[in-house]
């Protein structure tokens, strides 16, 4: 991704896709039929499992009978299931669905090939569009039922569905949720490739809280529900997708929330239902280890569902106003070449829909949240900003860059942060332990003290080992911290600070060599 691709270009393209979806100018399926591609769309990534999906076993949806597109899809999947699975092909056009749809074991839904192949390009626009119902709010009485909208793509059998997913489809007003069954049971080999999503969120079912005094028509986005969520026992690819700015968000005047001042009771604000205030891409994200920064840290023995292998999240363009743009748990996860943009100057009166926000509130506003072992996070380009708290005078605490913290997580083991570019710090925060971490070639500019923050200690009294850490050849505007006890075999070398003299805090007995623009503190 060229660094010349700026936020204004990203936002500009979100309007062009929306206009096509809203006006229905894309050709109708019955007059736009073209031969389906039968290749592996991800062959250039050289993942052995994607080539084994039945790309050449194709049923064209326009040749299948049914009263509407949902019925045709069900019939097409039956045909393919009888033949061991394959691809339901949707030629270029708009396909209107009135409810959520499900994908069967062994089935991939595939749209027509876009003219521009790179989802990070402003010209990227898959010509196959799935359109779902729009939520039309009413601001009186009980409001519009949430069941009228907020649809999605689900699995028939989350516990067993394998070799399934979506390729080259633009989704308007729907999310993708390839989930799992009780006990973390799920299938393997799940793919989301080349899709565009807009207005992808669901409503928080706990809002309104009538006992709190909220009005029955109030609505809010659900926190832990991503635009694209994939669970897998092994192997998942989330690649070349584009999450673009919503155009369905709506303002609710007189929205009631609990005041942070206990003597006041409730307050009323003008609050947005913001479709982009939700996680972006999520794969196997789970609480791995004890919450709240307590031990024990997660391991493959204690939390096997958090250390699954074969996850690749790459080449995506993500727009979000809050929450984690990318979040994952795994062993050996690759998160690479993603382009992530958050807007500045967002006022967040409440973060969950119930209570007034304050500076210590959390919105999880981060480009990438890493959990697990042996992850590789490289060549990502991000811009992130903290939201304003309810008083509009102070920012909410979040706004980190690439973050592996101890909360619900594992110790860091044999992981890499390389060649990332961003405006918020690399945050390896109170991890409880580090054994193997390589940080190289990153270009990080911050308005706080530290551009690179590596700390394995929970606190001054609860120490964490810091071993085999190398912080080399990075460019920063901001300082570097490395801290942990006991510490061994650590090195900080060849880093350059381009701003005013910044601290280099060495509290891990690291070997320091040829660092420029820092003031060493030990």
TAFEN-V961852 format. One record per residue. N is the residue number from 1. RES is the residue in three letters. PHI is phi in radians with two decimals (none if undefined). Layout:
n | res | phi
N | RES | PHI
N | RES | PHI
This chain:
n | res | phi
1 | UNK | none
2 | UNK | -1.20
3 | UNK | -1.21
4 | UNK | -1.35
5 | UNK | -1.37
6 | UNK | -1.80
7 | UNK | -1.04
8 | UNK | -1.09
9 | UNK | -1.17
10 | UNK | -1.09
11 | UNK | -1.22
12 | UNK | -1.05
13 | UNK | -1.21
14 | UNK | -1.08
15 | UNK | -1.36
16 | UNK | -1.18
17 | UNK | -1.14
18 | UNK | -1.08
19 | UNK | -1.07
20 | UNK | -1.11
21 | UNK | -1.12
22 | UNK | -1.23
23 | UNK | -1.53
24 | UNK | 1.19
25 | UNK | -1.42
26 | UNK | -1.21
27 | UNK | -1.04
28 | UNK | -1.19
29 | UNK | -0.97
30 | UNK | -1.22
31 | UNK | -2.02
32 | UNK | -2.15
33 | UNK | -1.13
34 | UNK | -2.45
35 | UNK | -1.08
36 | UNK | -1.33
37 | UNK | -1.18
38 | UNK | -2.06
39 | UNK | -1.62
40 | UNK | -1.36
41 | UNK | -1.15
42 | UNK | -1.88
43 | UNK | -1.06
44 | UNK | -1.18
45 | UNK | -1.46
46 | UNK | 1.01
47 | UNK | -1.70
48 | UNK | -1.02
49 | UNK | -1.30
50 | UNK | -1.16
51 | UNK | -1.23
52 | UNK | -1.58
53 | UNK | -1.21
54 | UNK | -1.49
55 | UNK | -1.17
56 | UNK | -1.57
57 | UNK | -1.76
58 | UNK | -2.12
59 | UNK | -2.10
60 | UNK | -1.39
61 | UNK | -1.02
62 | UNK | -1.31
63 | UNK | -1.71
64 | UNK | -1.81
65 | UNK | -1.37
66 | UNK | 2.77
67 | UNK | -1.27
68 | UNK | -2.63
69 | UNK | -1.15
70 | UNK | -1.13
71 | UNK | -1.21
72 | UNK | -1.05
73 | UNK | -1.09
74 | UNK | -1.06
75 | UNK | -1.20
76 | UNK | -1.12
77 | UNK | -1.15
78 | UNK | -1.09
79 | UNK | -1.04
80 | UNK | -1.22
81 | UNK | -1.04
82 | UNK | -1.15
83 | UNK | -1.86
84 | UNK | 1.55
85 | UNK | 1.75
86 | UNK | 2.80
87 | UNK | -2.03
88 | UNK | -1.61
89 | UNK | -1.72
90 | UNK | -1.97
91 | UNK | -1.03
92 | UNK | -0.96
93 | UNK | 2.65
94 | UNK | -1.81
95 | UNK | -2.05
96 | UNK | -1.69
97 | UNK | -2.09
98 | UNK | -1.70
99 | UNK | -2.56
100 | UNK | -1.06
101 | UNK | -2.15
102 | UNK | -2.12
103 | UNK | -2.01
104 | UNK | -1.57
105 | UNK | -0.96
106 | UNK | 1.43
107 | UNK | -1.95
108 | UNK | -2.07
109 | UNK | -1.59
110 | UNK | -2.29
111 | UNK | -1.70
112 | UNK | -1.18
113 | UNK | -1.19
114 | UNK | -1.26
115 | UNK | -1.18
116 | UNK | -1.78
117 | UNK | -1.52
118 | UNK | -1.62
119 | UNK | -1.16
120 | UNK | -1.48
121 | UNK | -1.47
122 | UNK | -1.15
123 | UNK | -1.56
124 | UNK | -1.23
125 | UNK | -2.79
126 | UNK | -0.98
127 | UNK | -1.38
128 | UNK | -1.70
129 | UNK | -2.16
130 | UNK | -1.77
131 | UNK | -1.97
132 | UNK | -2.08
133 | UNK | -1.09
134 | UNK | -1.54
135 | UNK | -1.40
136 | UNK | -1.98
137 | UNK | -1.22
138 | UNK | -2.11
139 | UNK | -1.87
140 | UNK | -2.69
141 | UNK | 0.98
142 | UNK | -1.48
143 | UNK | 1.29
144 | UNK | -1.42
145 | UNK | -1.02
146 | UNK | -1.18
147 | UNK | -1.17
148 | UNK | -1.32
149 | UNK | -2.61
150 | UNK | 1.03
151 | UNK | -1.54
152 | UNK | -2.75
153 | UNK | -1.85
154 | UNK | -2.18
155 | UNK | -1.83
156 | UNK | -1.05
157 | UNK | -2.35
158 | UNK | -0.99
159 | UNK | -1.21
160 | UNK | -2.22
161 | UNK | -1.07
162 | UNK | -2.32
163 | UNK | 0.95
164 | UNK | -2.49
165 | UNK | 2.71
166 | UNK | -2.45
167 | UNK | -2.43
168 | UNK | 0.99
169 | UNK | -2.27
170 | UNK | -1.60
171 | UNK | -1.93
172 | UNK | -1.99
173 | UNK | 1.22
174 | UNK | -2.67
175 | UNK | -1.87
176 | UNK | -2.06
177 | UNK | -2.40
178 | UNK | -1.61
179 | UNK | -1.63
180 | UNK | -2.35
181 | UNK | -1.67
182 | UNK | -0.98
183 | UNK | 1.38
184 | UNK | 1.11
185 | UNK | -1.38
186 | UNK | -2.79
187 | UNK | -1.44
188 | UNK | -2.16
189 | UNK | 1.01
190 | UNK | -2.05
191 | UNK | -2.32
192 | UNK | -2.22
193 | UNK | -2.39
194 | UNK | 1.24
195 | UNK | -1.71
196 | UNK | -1.99
197 | UNK | -2.19
198 | UNK | -2.46
199 | UNK | 0.99
200 | UNK | -1.83
201 | UNK | -2.83
202 | UNK | -2.24
203 | UNK | -1.55
204 | UNK | -1.16
205 | UNK | -1.20
206 | UNK | -1.46
207 | UNK | -1.85
208 | UNK | -1.50
209 | UNK | -1.68
210 | UNK | -1.12
211 | UNK | -1.09
212 | UNK | -1.30
213 | UNK | 1.82
214 | UNK | -1.24
215 | UNK | -1.35
216 | UNK | -1.03
217 | UNK | -1.55
218 | UNK | -1.18
219 | UNK | -2.42
220 | UNK | -2.68
221 | UNK | -1.25
222 | UNK | -1.37
223 | UNK | -1.11
224 | UNK | -1.67
225 | UNK | -2.38
226 | UNK | -1.39
227 | UNK | -1.06
228 | UNK | -2.25
229 | UNK | -2.22
230 | UNK | -2.27
231 | UNK | -1.89
232 | UNK | -2.70
233 | UNK | -1.33
234 | UNK | -2.85
235 | UNK | 1.25
236 | UNK | -2.54
237 | UNK | -2.23
238 | UNK | -2.06
239 | UNK | -2.50
240 | UNK | 1.02
241 | UNK | -1.79
242 | UNK | -2.39
243 | UNK | -1.84
244 | UNK | -2.00
245 | UNK | -1.05
246 | UNK | -1.25
247 | UNK | -2.23
248 | UNK | -1.86
249 | UNK | -1.03
250 | UNK | -2.38
251 | UNK | -1.65
252 | UNK | -1.94
253 | UNK | -1.43
254 | UNK | 1.28
255 | UNK | -1.30
256 | UNK | -1.59
257 | UNK | -2.40
258 | UNK | -1.27
259 | UNK | -1.25
260 | UNK | -1.33
261 | UNK | -1.59
262 | UNK | -1.09
263 | UNK | -1.41
264 | UNK | -1.65
265 | UNK | 1.58
266 | UNK | -2.11
267 | UNK | -2.29
268 | UNK | -2.06
269 | UNK | -2.30
270 | UNK | -1.63
271 | UNK | -2.10
272 | UNK | -1.48
273 | UNK | -1.46
274 | UNK | -1.87
275 | UNK | -1.10
276 | UNK | -1.67
277 | UNK | -1.66
278 | UNK | -2.84
279 | UNK | -1.00
280 | UNK | -1.52
281 | UNK | -1.92
282 | UNK | -2.34
283 | UNK | -2.39
284 | UNK | 0.99
285 | UNK | -1.09
286 | UNK | -2.72
287 | UNK | -1.28
288 | UNK | -1.97
289 | UNK | 1.79
290 | UNK | -1.33
291 | UNK | -1.35
292 | UNK | 1.24
293 | UNK | 1.27
294 | UNK | -1.76
295 | UNK | -1.51
296 | UNK | -1.51
297 | UNK | -1.31
298 | UNK | -1.24
299 | UNK | -2.43
300 | UNK | -1.04
301 | UNK | -1.38
302 | UNK | -1.50
303 | UNK | -2.40
304 | UNK | -1.04
305 | UNK | -1.19
306 | UNK | -1.65
307 | UNK | -2.27
308 | UNK | -1.31
309 | UNK | -1.94
310 | UNK | 1.54
311 | UNK | -1.61
312 | UNK | -2.27
313 | UNK | -2.20
314 | UNK | -2.59
315 | UNK | 1.09
316 | UNK | -1.70
317 | UNK | -2.03
318 | UNK | -2.24
319 | UNK | -1.89
320 | UNK | -2.64
321 | UNK | -1.81
322 | UNK | -3.14
323 | UNK | 1.34
324 | UNK | -1.31
325 | UNK | -1.16
326 | UNK | -2.34
327 | UNK | -2.49
328 | UNK | -2.65
329 | UNK | -2.23
330 | UNK | 2.94
331 | UNK | -2.18
332 | UNK | 1.49
333 | UNK | -1.09
334 | UNK | -1.94
335 | UNK | -2.22
336 | UNK | -2.49
337 | UNK | 1.03
338 | UNK | -1.61
339 | UNK | -1.97
340 | UNK | -2.25
341 | UNK | -2.34
342 | UNK | -1.93
343 | UNK | -1.40
344 | UNK | -1.57
345 | UNK | 1.15
346 | UNK | -1.65
347 | UNK | -1.70
348 | UNK | -2.01
349 | UNK | -1.14
350 | UNK | -2.53
351 | UNK | -1.80
352 | UNK | -2.15
353 | UNK | 1.75
354 | UNK | -2.01
355 | UNK | -2.11
356 | UNK | -1.14
357 | UNK | -1.42
358 | UNK | -2.53
359 | UNK | -1.03
360 | UNK | -1.52
361 | UNK | -1.14
362 | UNK | -2.23
363 | UNK | -2.05
364 | UNK | 0.91
365 | UNK | -1.46
366 | UNK | -2.50
367 | UNK | -1.13
368 | UNK | -2.47
369 | UNK | -1.98
370 | UNK | -1.80
371 | UNK | -2.40
372 | UNK | 1.90
373 | UNK | -2.09
374 | UNK | 0.95
375 | UNK | -1.35
376 | UNK | -2.18
377 | UNK | -2.08
378 | UNK | -2.52
379 | UNK | 1.02
380 | UNK | -1.64
381 | UNK | -2.11
382 | UNK | -2.44
383 | UNK | -2.43
384 | UNK | -2.40
385 | UNK | -2.38
386 | UNK | -1.32
387 | UNK | -1.37
388 | UNK | -1.31
389 | UNK | -1.31
390 | UNK | -1.04
391 | UNK | -1.32
392 | UNK | 1.02
393 | UNK | -1.99
394 | UNK | -2.23
395 | UNK | -1.50
396 | UNK | -1.15
397 | UNK | -1.06
398 | UNK | -1.20
399 | UNK | 2.27
400 | UNK | -1.27
401 | UNK | -1.60
402 | UNK | -1.66
403 | UNK | -2.25
404 | UNK | -2.15
405 | UNK | -1.94
406 | UNK | -1.24
407 | UNK | -0.94
408 | UNK | 0.97
409 | UNK | -2.47
410 | UNK | -1.79
411 | UNK | -1.10
412 | UNK | -1.39
413 | UNK | -2.43
414 | UNK | 0.85
415 | UNK | -2.08
416 | UNK | -2.42
417 | UNK | -2.13
418 | UNK | -2.39
419 | UNK | 1.03
420 | UNK | -1.60
421 | UNK | -2.28
422 | UNK | -2.96
423 | UNK | -1.91
424 | UNK | -2.43
425 | UNK | -1.25
426 | UNK | -1.32
427 | UNK | -2.07
428 | UNK | -1.78
429 | UNK | -1.89
430 | UNK | 0.80
431 | UNK | -1.30
432 | UNK | 1.52
433 | UNK | 2.94
434 | UNK | -2.39
435 | UNK | -2.43
436 | UNK | 1.84
437 | UNK | -2.65
438 | UNK | -2.05
439 | UNK | -2.13
440 | UNK | -2.57
441 | UNK | 1.28
442 | UNK | -1.46
443 | UNK | -2.17
444 | UNK | -2.18
445 | UNK | -2.09
446 | UNK | -2.28
447 | UNK | -1.85
448 | UNK | -1.88
449 | UNK | -1.20
450 | UNK | -1.89
451 | UNK | -1.55
452 | UNK | -2.25
453 | UNK | -2.18
454 | UNK | -2.15
455 | UNK | -2.46
456 | UNK | -1.68
457 | UNK | -1.22
458 | UNK | -1.21
459 | UNK | -2.83
460 | UNK | -1.16
461 | UNK | -1.80
462 | UNK | -1.98
463 | UNK | -1.48
464 | UNK | -2.44
465 | UNK | -1.13
466 | UNK | -2.27
467 | UNK | -2.29
468 | UNK | 1.03
469 | UNK | -1.87
470 | UNK | -2.19
471 | UNK | -2.10
472 | UNK | -2.36
473 | UNK | 0.99
474 | UNK | -1.71
475 | UNK | -1.97
476 | UNK | -2.36
477 | UNK | -2.06
478 | UNK | 2.40
479 | UNK | -1.60
480 | UNK | -2.29
481 | UNK | -2.21
482 | UNK | -2.34
483 | UNK | -2.60
484 | UNK | 3.00
485 | UNK | -2.66
486 | UNK | -1.28
487 | UNK | -2.29
488 | UNK | -2.82
489 | UNK | 1.02
490 | UNK | -1.89
491 | UNK | -2.49
492 | UNK | -2.20
493 | UNK | -2.57
494 | UNK | 1.23
495 | UNK | -1.53
496 | UNK | -2.26
497 | UNK | -1.68
498 | UNK | -1.59
499 | UNK | -1.69
500 | UNK | -1.12
501 | UNK | -0.88
502 | UNK | -2.15
503 | UNK | -1.27
504 | UNK | -2.05
505 | UNK | -1.65
506 | UNK | -1.85
507 | UNK | -2.06
508 | UNK | -2.47
509 | UNK | 0.93
510 | UNK | -1.36
511 | UNK | -1.40
512 | UNK | -1.84
513 | UNK | -2.52
514 | UNK | 0.96
515 | UNK | -1.65
516 | UNK | -2.15
517 | UNK | 1.56
518 | UNK | -2.12
519 | UNK | -1.88
520 | UNK | -1.28
521 | UNK | -2.23
522 | UNK | -2.14
